[in-house]
Amino acid sequence: MEVLGSFMPIILIIPIFWFLILRPEQVKRKKHQTMLDNLSKGDQVVTNGGLHGKVVGVDKDIVVLTIAEGVKVELTRSAVAFLKKGGELIEGE
């Protein structure tokens, strides 16, 4: 009985750790992946590197952005960090 009592705090920490740290990160990752999957032509985005641009083409793994007049950049889809709507940055929806 004493052994079970000494392990009880560790046993209780595992679900608390999962609910406070691991679960919110899984939800955030899933929302971000959904946002990446739903990227479409005309969306305003911000990349991980801080580039702001407009999506002009979407392929399976490649996104083409216009970052200035006549300047197009090809990125991997995972390099898109945020979607911009109304001037606000939205991370996944």
PyMOL commands that set and color helices and strands:
alter all, ss='L'
color gray80, all
select helices_A, chain A and resi 2-37+77-79
alter helices_A, ss='H'
color red, helices_A
select strands_A, chain A and resi 44-47+52-58+62-68+71-76+80-85+88-90
alter strands_A, ss='S'
color yellow, strands_A
deselect
rebuild
show_as cartoon
